[in-house]
Amino acid sequence: MTLGFEASNLRPGIYTANLILTSPSPLVLEPPVRVPVTFVVGDGLLVRPTSLAFIDTNCAAGAAQTQTLRVEASAGSTFSVSLLNAAAQVEAEAPVGTVAIAGTNAVGELVWPSSVVWLSATSPTNVLPEDVLLEAIVPEGVTAVYASAKVAAIVNEQSIVRSVPITLLCATAQIRLPVIVR
């Protein structure tokens, strides 16, 4: 059984309910079972997906792939994005507050700062909700690489930071071994 919550139309607060489980089976003793549930809704930041992988089997220098990261919070809030090395402490290298925008590209999109040579990020605006386009480019002279980084998304007004792990895998030959399960 999966239990999900939808908070997009709820105001911040604490919501409680009881989940009541019943069964028509005579093997279940003492039905119904009552499970208390608490759901806390606060100002927040949602970043989807929660991780990204760029996989390239060609490994041609300069080969590029793009993926979209959705950043959502209170409508009208502003956000910042920083691309960091995987080992970086998000709070130390992406301080809460406004991160300086690296500039704009030829079509007027915001270009976000990156300390990762193979990863870049752009977005049309810095007003939420918004999509951030991530682009991974295979570095020159590489025939195989496994690299990792992270994206730090920050809601400027609320001082909330979310980190999303990013992986780049470039392998010209892949060997697949059978999986043996006992």
JOHU-V843355 format. One record per residue. N is the residue number from 1. RES is the residue in one small letter. SS is DSSP state (~ for helix, > for strand, _ for the rest). OMEGA is omega in whole degrees, 0 to 359 (* if undefined). Layout:
<<N:RES:SS:OMEGA> <N:RES:SS:OMEGA>>
This chain:
<<1:m:_:177> <2:t:_:179> <3:l:_:181> <4:g:_:178> <5:f:_:178> <6:e:_:186> <7:a:_:187> <8:s:_:180> <9:n:_:181> <10:l:_:174> <11:r:_:176> <12:p:_:180> <13:g:>:179> <14:i:>:181> <15:y:>:180> <16:t:>:178> <17:a:>:174> <18:n:>:174> <19:l:>:183> <20:i:>:181> <21:l:>:178> <22:t:_:178> <23:s:_:176> <24:p:_:183> <25:s:_:177> <26:p:_:180> <27:l:_:180> <28:v:_:180> <29:l:_:174> <30:e:_:173> <31:p:_:351> <32:p:_:175> <33:v:>:183> <34:r:>:180> <35:v:>:177> <36:p:>:182> <37:v:>:176> <38:t:>:182> <39:f:>:182> <40:v:>:179> <41:v:>:178> <42:g:_:173> <43:d:_:186> <44:g:_:181> <45:l:_:178> <46:l:>:178> <47:v:>:181> <48:r:>:355> <49:p:_:183> <50:t:_:173> <51:s:>:180> <52:l:>:176> <53:a:>:173> <54:f:>:183> <55:i:>:182> <56:d:>:179> <57:t:_:179> <58:n:_:179> <59:c:_:176> <60:a:_:179> <61:a:_:180> <62:g:_:178> <63:a:_:185> <64:a:>:173> <65:q:>:178> <66:t:>:174> <67:q:>:183> <68:t:>:176> <69:l:>:181> <70:r:>:180> <71:v:>:182> <72:e:>:173> <73:a:_:179> <74:s:_:182> <75:a:_:179> <76:g:_:176> <77:s:_:176> <78:t:>:182> <79:f:>:175> <80:s:>:178> <81:v:>:172> <82:s:>:176> <83:l:>:189> <84:l:>:172> <85:n:>:186> <86:a:_:183> <87:a:_:184> <88:a:_:171> <89:q:_:186> <90:v:~:183> <91:e:~:182> <92:a:~:185> <93:e:~:176> <94:a:_:186> <95:p:_:178> <96:v:_:185> <97:g:_:185> <98:t:_:174> <99:v:_:181> <100:a:_:176> <101:i:>:183> <102:a:>:180> <103:g:>:176> <104:t:>:178> <105:n:_:186> <106:a:_:180> <107:v:_:175> <108:g:_:178> <109:e:_:176> <110:l:>:176> <111:v:>:184> <112:w:>:182> <113:p:_:181> <114:s:>:171> <115:s:_:181> <116:v:_:187> <117:v:_:185> <118:w:_:186> <119:l:>:176> <120:s:>:181> <121:a:>:176> <122:t:>:173> <123:s:>:180> <124:p:_:180> <125:t:_:172> <126:n:_:179> <127:v:>:184> <128:l:_:353> <129:p:_:183> <130:e:>:173> <131:d:>:175> <132:v:>:179> <133:l:>:178> <134:l:>:178> <135:e:>:176> <136:a:>:181> <137:i:>:179> <138:v:_:180> <139:p:_:178> <140:e:_:174> <141:g:_:183> <142:v:_:174> <143:t:_:175> <144:a:>:180> <145:v:>:168> <146:y:>:182> <147:a:>:178> <148:s:>:180> <149:a:>:174> <150:k:>:175> <151:v:>:174> <152:a:>:176> <153:a:>:187> <154:i:>:171> <155:v:>:188> <156:n:_:185> <157:e:_:186> <158:q:_:181> <159:s:_:179> <160:i:>:181> <161:v:>:172> <162:r:>:180> <163:s:>:180> <164:v:>:178> <165:p:>:181> <166:i:>:179> <167:t:>:172> <168:l:>:177> <169:l:>:178> <170:c:>:181> <171:a:>:181> <172:t:_:178> <173:a:_:179> <174:q:_:177> <175:i:_:179> <176:r:_:178> <177:l:_:178> <178:p:_:176> <179:v:_:180> <180:i:_:181> <181:v:_:178> <182:r:_:*>>
